[in-house]
Amino acid sequence: MIIEYIRYALAASTPKQLIEGYEEACKHLRAAPECHGYELTQCSEDASSFVLRILWESRDAHMHGFRKGSNFAPFFAAIGPFVTEIAEMRHYALTPLTWTR
């Protein structure tokens, strides 16, 4: 499993617009077999700052499966207006230091 983090620093868009865009985009994440889950979080200190966390089967499944599959075009159409407001977009691997209550 690989985790993609996308950090948004909104300047041109409103938080409501981003959330509405992802409401549509997430339909295509749920339909993609390469995607194992996601969460969109909003900063409680700065409402224009968001982090999207997507669980992918692997980096290759994301980059070559999802991005070349039928779910990518409608996903990207929904989030395209926000791409210029991405502050960071990277893949991360889990370490053994994971704990949840």
C-alpha positions in Angstrom: 0.0 0.0 0.0 1.2 3.5 -0.8 -0.4 6.8 0.5 -0.6 9.9 -1.7 -0.9 13.2 0.1 -2.1 16.3 -1.8 -1.9 19.5 0.1 -3.9 22.5 -1.1 -3.4 26.1 -0.2 -6.4 27.8 -1.7 -6.1 31.3 -3.0 -8.4 31.5 -6.1 -11.0 28.9 -4.9 -13.2 28.7 -1.9 -13.3 25.8 0.5 -16.9 25.1 -0.6 -15.8 24.9 -4.3 -13.0 22.4 -3.4 -15.3 20.2 -1.3 -18.0 20.2 -4.0 -15.4 19.3 -6.6 -14.2 16.4 -4.6 -17.7 15.2 -3.9 -17.9 14.5 -7.6 -14.3 13.4 -8.0 -14.5 10.9 -5.2 -17.2 8.9 -7.1 -14.4 8.0 -9.5 -12.0 7.1 -6.7 -14.5 4.7 -5.2 -15.1 3.2 -8.7 -11.3 2.6 -9.2 -10.0 -0.8 -8.1 -6.6 0.7 -7.5 -7.9 3.0 -4.8 -8.4 1.6 -1.3 -9.7 4.7 0.4 -9.4 8.5 0.9 -10.0 11.3 3.3 -10.2 15.1 2.7 -9.3 17.1 5.8 -9.5 20.9 6.3 -7.2 22.8 8.6 -9.0 24.1 11.7 -6.6 27.0 12.0 -6.7 28.0 8.3 -9.9 27.1 6.4 -8.2 27.6 3.0 -5.7 24.7 3.7 -6.7 21.1 2.9 -4.9 17.7 2.8 -6.3 14.9 0.7 -5.0 11.4 1.7 -5.5 8.6 -0.8 -4.7 5.0 -0.2 -3.4 3.3 -3.4 -2.7 -0.4 -4.0 0.8 0.7 -5.1 2.5 3.7 -6.7 2.4 1.8 -10.0 -1.3 1.1 -9.6 -1.9 4.8 -9.2 0.4 6.1 -11.9 -0.3 3.5 -14.5 -3.5 1.8 -13.6 -5.7 4.7 -12.3 -4.2 7.4 -14.5 -4.5 5.4 -17.6 -7.9 4.0 -16.8 -11.4 5.1 -17.4 -11.9 6.8 -14.0 -9.1 9.3 -14.3 -10.6 11.7 -16.9 -13.8 12.3 -15.0 -11.9 12.5 -11.7 -9.5 15.1 -13.2 -12.3 17.1 -14.8 -13.9 17.5 -11.3 -10.6 18.6 -9.6 -8.9 20.3 -12.5 -9.8 23.8 -11.4 -7.8 23.3 -8.2 -4.6 21.9 -9.6 -2.8 25.2 -9.6 -3.5 25.5 -5.9 -1.6 22.3 -5.0 1.2 23.0 -2.6 2.5 19.4 -2.4 1.6 16.1 -4.1 3.7 13.1 -3.2 3.5 9.4 -2.4 4.5 8.0 1.0 5.1 4.5 2.3 4.0 3.4 5.7 6.6 2.8 8.4 6.3 0.3 11.3 5.4 3.3 13.5 1.7 3.3 12.9 -0.9 3.2 15.7 -4.6 4.0 15.9 -6.9 3.9 18.9 
